[in-house]
Amino acid sequence: MIFTEQEIKWIRSEVTASDKTKYITDNLLAFIYEKKLFKLIVPEEVNGFMLDFPQAIRTFQETSRIDGTFGWLVTIGSGGGMFVPNFTVEAAKAYYSPKQAVIAGSGFPAGTAKKVDGGYIVNGEWLYCSGSQYASIFTATCKVESSGSEKHPRLLSFIFEPEQVKVMEDWNAIGLKGTSSHTISITNQFVPDYRTFSIIKKQNNNYLDNIYDFPFLMFSEASFTAIVLGIGEHFLETVQHFLKEKKSLWGDDRYMLIDEVYQREKDHWRKARNLFYDQVHDSWKKHLQNKRLTAKEQAYFGFICRKAVSTVLTCVDTLFRLIGMQAVKEESLINRIWRDLHTAAQHAFLTPQTKEDILPLT
């Protein structure tokens, strides 16, 4: 996915206001629909783009380089395409085909469902449902009430029409303010059987692609790592412009110090990016060759993702410390990028699990 310089400039200008309004503009949303940026991994048969795994991940990085909020929404919106084969054929056609189709929701089993004739009665609240502002449908996972004979409650996911959902506008993070990552609430809503699905089992074989058989955890880890890499790249570009502006105002010693650190940290970012994409391409190649990725390989993939994220954070924070007061002004671009980065990096898939995860690449 290639964006012109004019498009990039326009997107950035459109997103700027979202830091205060906490909404993306209708113009930007229309642009996303026109470019099918919520349909990057949706089959062409239902009006999608159907990129492969590496192409999708690189697009997530590029949209995040343009702007963190833009990249986050494209990534989250596209991620819903992974469930096309998990829907019934009827539901997939109905909910993915429209031009403005996009899913918001959560896979965390924070709700309950009771079986009734023809469907289920659902109740629950789910946090961090990005894209709630404009979602055409919502999906959420529940524990199904059992008769008592089951050792563990059965998990099932549900498709909700927007009118069934209460969006609680509670997203108040330091960054990614325009992503509408709000809590959604469902109260005593009926969902028919054909609007239920399992996030781990397919219901139809009409829409097949290799990406749908790729391990979902790895896809998710890679997606959010790409966002962090993209936002980090935007930060580095912005610092470079800032250095050029300040060169004549600073003494040679200060400028040379910061430029030296900048070049070093950019090299670290580049090393993290290259290592990450080596894993993306190697894993995809094995997948296409029908070689099952072992638990050890999948765990190492996650480790590389977390390692790359720690490296980007270290690069950015090192430079942030040297920039001066401009970095702490909330209205400055550098500050907004820094806040977006640290918000994105807090995602559960990227949280360090070992001491080694925390250490950056050197």
NUKE-513760 format. One record per residue (C-alpha): residue number from 1; x, y, z. Coordinates in steps of 0.25 Angstrom, whole numbers, plus 2048, in hexadecimal, padded with zeros to 3 digits. Layout:
<rs>
   nr   px   py   pz
  NUM    X    Y    Z
...
</rs>
This chain:
<rs>
   nr   px   py   pz
    1  800  800  800
    2  806  80D  7FB
    3  802  81B  800
    4  806  828  7F8
    5  80D  833  7FF
    6  801  83B  7FD
    7  7F8  830  804
    8  802  82F  810
    9  802  83E  812
   10  7F3  83E  811
   11  7F1  832  81B
   12  7FA  839  825
   13  7F2  846  825
   14  7E5  83E  826
   15  7EA  836  832
   16  7F0  842  83A
   17  7E2  847  83F
   18  7DF  839  845
   19  7E8  83B  850
   20  7DE  845  856
   21  7D1  840  850
   22  7D4  831  852
   23  7CD  82E  845
   24  7D3  82D  837
   25  7CD  836  82C
   26  7C2  831  823
   27  7CB  835  817
   28  7D6  82B  81C
   29  7CC  820  81E
   30  7C7  822  810
   31  7D5  821  80B
   32  7D7  814  813
   33  7CA  80E  80D
   34  7CE  813  7FF
   35  7DC  80C  800
   36  7D6  800  807
   37  7E0  801  812
   38  7D7  7F9  81B
   39  7D6  7EE  811
   40  7E5  7EB  80F
   41  7E3  7DC  813
   42  7D5  7DA  80E
   43  7D2  7D1  802
   44  7CF  7D8  7F4
   45  7C2  7D1  7F4
   46  7BD  7D9  7FF
   47  7C3  7E6  7FA
   48  7D1  7E5  801
   49  7DF  7E7  7FD
   50  7E5  7D9  802
   51  7F4  7DD  805
   52  7FD  7D2  80A
   53  803  7D2  818
   54  810  7DA  815
   55  809  7E4  80C
   56  7FE  7E6  817
   57  809  7E8  821
   58  811  7F2  819
   59  804  7FA  816
   60  801  7FA  825
   61  80F  800  827
   62  80E  80A  81C
   63  800  80F  821
   64  806  810  82F
   65  812  818  829
   66  808  822  823
   67  801  823  831
   68  7FF  81A  83D
   69  7F0  81C  83E
   70  7EF  81A  82F
   71  7F7  80D  82F
   72  7F1  808  83C
   73  7E3  809  836
   74  7E7  803  829
   75  7EE  7F7  830
   76  7E2  7F5  839
   77  7D8  7F6  82F
   78  7DF  7ED  825
   79  7E1  7E3  830
   80  7D2  7E0  830
   81  7D4  7DA  822
   82  7DB  7CE  829
   83  7CD  7C9  82D
   84  7C7  7C8  81F
   85  7C8  7B9  81F
   86  7C3  7B8  82D
   87  7B6  7BF  82A
   88  7AB  7B7  823
   89  7AA  7B9  814
   90  79D  7C2  816
   91  7A4  7CA  820
   92  7B1  7CC  819
   93  7AA  7D1  80C
   94  7A1  7DA  814
   95  7AB  7E0  81E
   96  7B8  7E1  815
   97  7B2  7E5  808
   98  7AE  7F3  80A
   99  7B7  7FE  807
  100  7B7  804  815
  101  7B8  7F6  81C
  102  7C1  7F6  828
  103  7C1  7EE  835
  104  7C4  7F3  843
  105  7C4  7EA  84F
  106  7CC  7E1  858
  107  7D0  7D3  859
  108  7D1  7D3  868
  109  7C6  7CB  86E
  110  7C0  7D6  877
  111  7B1  7D3  874
  112  7A7  7C8  877
  113  79D  7C1  86D
  114  791  7B9  870
  115  78B  7AF  866
  116  77D  7B2  861
  117  775  7AD  856
  118  77B  7B2  849
  119  787  7B9  84F
  120  78D  7BF  85C
  121  78A  7CA  866
  122  797  7D1  869
  123  79C  7DA  874
  124  7AA  7E0  876
  125  7B4  7EC  875
  126  7C1  7EB  86D
  127  7CC  7F5  86E
  128  7D5  7FC  863
  129  7CC  7FA  857
  130  7D4  803  84D
  131  7CB  808  842
  132  7BE  809  84A
  133  7BC  817  844
  134  7B8  811  836
  135  7B7  802  837
  136  7AD  7FB  82E
  137  7AC  7EF  837
  138  7B2  7EB  845
  139  7B7  7DE  849
  140  7BA  7D9  857
  141  7BD  7CC  85E
  142  7B5  7C6  869
  143  7B4  7BA  873
  144  7A8  7B2  86F
  145  7A0  7AE  87C
  146  7A0  79F  87D
  147  797  794  884
  148  7A2  791  88E
  149  7A8  785  888
  150  7B3  78C  880
  151  7C0  78E  887
  152  7C3  79B  880
  153  7B9  7A5  87A
  154  7B8  7A5  86B
  155  7BD  7B1  864
  156  7B5  7B7  859
  157  7B6  7C4  851
  158  7AB  7CD  84C
  159  7A8  7D7  841
  160  7A0  7E3  846
  161  799  7EE  83E
  162  79D  7FC  842
  163  78F  7FF  848
  164  791  7F3  852
  165  79E  7F9  858
  166  7A0  804  862
  167  7AD  80B  85F
  168  7B3  811  86D
  169  7BC  81C  868
  170  7C7  819  873
  171  7D4  819  86A
  172  7DD  823  872
  173  7EB  81E  86F
  174  7F7  827  86D
  175  7F8  823  85E
  176  7F0  81E  852
  177  7E5  827  857
  178  7DD  826  84A
  179  7DC  817  849
  180  7CF  817  851
  181  7D4  80B  859
  182  7C8  80B  862
  183  7C1  801  86B
  184  7B4  7FB  865
  185  7A8  7F6  86D
  186  79E  7EB  869
  187  791  7EA  871
  188  787  7DE  86F
  189  789  7DE  860
  190  784  7D3  857
  191  78E  7CD  84D
  192  789  7C3  843
  193  791  7B6  841
  194  796  7BB  833
  195  79D  7C7  83A
  196  7A6  7BE  843
  197  7B4  7B9  840
  198  7C0  7B3  846
  199  7CD  7BB  845
  200  7D5  7AE  844
  201  7CC  7A6  83A
  202  7C8  7A8  82C
  203  7B9  7A7  828
  204  7BB  7A9  819
  205  7C4  7A5  80E
  206  7BF  7AF  804
  207  7CA  7B9  807
  208  7D7  7B3  808
  209  7E5  7B9  809
  210  7F2  7B5  80F
  211  7F2  7C0  819
  212  7E6  7BA  820
  213  7EE  7AE  824
  214  7FA  7B6  829
  215  7FB  7B6  838
  216  7F2  7C1  83D
  217  7FB  7C4  849
  218  806  7C7  840
  219  7FE  7CF  836
  220  7FA  7D8  842
  221  808  7D9  848
  222  80D  7DD  83A
  223  802  7E7  838
  224  804  7EF  844
  225  813  7EE  843
  226  812  7F4  835
  227  80A  800  83B
  228  815  802  845
  229  820  802  83A
  230  818  80B  832
  231  815  815  83D
  232  824  814  841
  233  828  817  832
  234  81F  824  832
  235  826  828  83F
  236  833  827  839
  237  82F  82F  82D
  238  82A  83A  835
  239  836  83A  83E
  240  83E  83B  831
  241  836  848  82D
  242  837  84D  83A
  243  846  84C  83A
  244  847  854  82D
  245  83F  85F  833
  246  847  860  83F
  247  855  85F  839
  248  857  86E  838
  249  852  870  846
  250  85A  866  84D
  251  869  866  84F
  252  871  85C  847
  253  874  853  853
  254  865  851  857
  255  861  84F  848
  256  86C  845  846
  257  868  83D  852
  258  85A  83C  84F
  259  85D  839  840
  260  866  82E  845
  261  85C  828  84E
  262  851  829  843
  263  85A  821  839
  264  85D  816  843
  265  84E  815  848
  266  849  815  839
  267  853  809  837
  268  84D  802  843
  269  83F  804  83D
  270  843  7FF  830
  271  849  7F3  836
  272  83C  7F0  83D
  273  834  7F2  831
  274  83D  7E8  829
  275  83D  7DE  833
  276  82E  7DF  834
  277  82B  7DD  825
  278  835  7D2  824
  279  82C  7CB  82E
  280  81F  7CF  826
  281  824  7CA  819
  282  82B  7BD  81E
  283  81E  7B9  826
  284  815  7BD  81A
  285  81E  7B5  810
  286  81D  7A8  819
  287  80E  7AA  81A
  288  80D  7AA  80B
  289  815  79E  80B
  290  80B  797  814
  291  815  796  81F
  292  80E  797  82C
  293  815  7A1  835
  294  819  79B  842
  295  816  7A0  84F
  296  825  7A4  851
  297  825  7AC  844
  298  818  7B3  847
  299  81E  7B7  855
  300  82A  7BC  84F
  301  822  7C4  845
  302  81B  7CB  851
  303  828  7CD  858
  304  82E  7D4  84B
  305  821  7DD  84B
  306  823  7E1  85A
  307  832  7E3  858
  308  82F  7EC  84C
  309  825  7F4  854
  310  82F  7F6  85F
  311  83A  7FB  856
  312  830  805  84F
  313  82C  80A  85D
  314  83B  80C  861
  315  83E  813  854
  316  833  81D  856
  317  835  81F  865
  318  844  822  863
  319  841  82D  859
  320  835  832  860
  321  83F  835  86C
  322  848  83D  863
  323  83E  846  85C
  324  83A  850  867
  325  82D  857  86A
  326  827  855  85D
  327  825  846  860
  328  81C  848  86C
  329  813  852  866
  330  806  84A  863
  331  802  852  857
  332  810  84F  850
  333  810  844  846
  334  81C  83D  84C
  335  814  83C  859
  336  808  836  853
  337  810  82C  84B
  338  817  828  858
  339  80A  827  85F
  340  804  81E  854
  341  810  815  854
  342  810  813  863
  343  801  810  862
  344  802  806  857
  345  80E  7FF  85E
  346  805  7FC  86A
  347  7FD  7F2  862
  348  7FC  7E4  869
  349  802  7DD  85E
  350  80F  7E6  85F
  351  810  7E6  86E
  352  81E  7E0  872
  353  81D  7D2  878
  354  82C  7D0  87C
  355  838  7D9  880
  356  83E  7D7  872
  357  831  7DC  86B
  358  834  7EA  872
  359  842  7EB  86D
  360  844  7F2  860
  361  84C  7ED  854
  362  85A  7F3  854
</rs>
